[in-house]
Amino acid sequence: DTAVSQTPKYLVTQMGNDKSIKCEQNLGHDTMYWYKQDSKKFLKIMFSYNNKELIINETVPNRFSPKSPDKAHLNLHINSLELGDSAVYFCASSQFTGRGNEKLFFGSGTQLSVL
Amino acid sequence: TQLLEQSPQFLSIQEGENLTVYCNSSSVFSSLQWYRQEPGEGPVLLVTVVTGGEVKKLKRLTFQFGDARKDSSLHITAAQPGDTGLYLCAGRAGGTSYGKLTFGQGTILTVHP
């Protein structure tokens, strides 16, 4: 009964292809995130959704399009993949408290390799 | 853009030694968190500190939030091989209801038996 599950775990694809990563959380949280971790382990937020509404949208190429069909799911679609998109993508969730101390629960990551 | 500088970037020590990891910024954070990440897994939260000067202990780990809420440290006493991993500090700015969590670049700790 994994709390935050994302699929696939590994994704190897050619430049120019379109791919999707799926994420689901069973914690009943109202906020979900996509983070990108580069080869130097730097973790940077890409998007955040609260109750299916986009609340954080960092400077991410518009080839990346998140979609939240309901508050338990947040998917990430990437068009026209580029070599620089190779990284580990993490989905996370949290419950909004209004006190700025939300605890993030992360999935185990999707390692994307663009050849 | 708020930046968190973590040091050292790499730390390789023997079992039983003590160590400290630092997390510094020129910005004020409403809260600061420490996460630990193992290979092939996502980060797992260790602690959240919210008050300037706050000290929290988690077994052999001691976390401190600076008085001005701009910096933090993680001290591990008598490190064990099981402590090996990537340690990440992450700060959340105040002033917004959905403050963005900014991560430091991480400290890779290796504890040799």
Interface residues (C-beta under 8 A of the other chain):
Chain A: V4 T31 K40 K41 F42 L43 K44 I45 S48 N50 I55 I56 F90 A92 F96 G98 R99 G100 N101 E102 K103 L104 F105 F106 G107 S108 G109
Chain B: S30 S31 Q33 Y35 Q37 G40 E41 G42 P43 V44 L45 T48 V50 L86 L88 A90 R92 G94 S97 Y98 G99 K100 L101 T102 F103 Q105 G106 I108
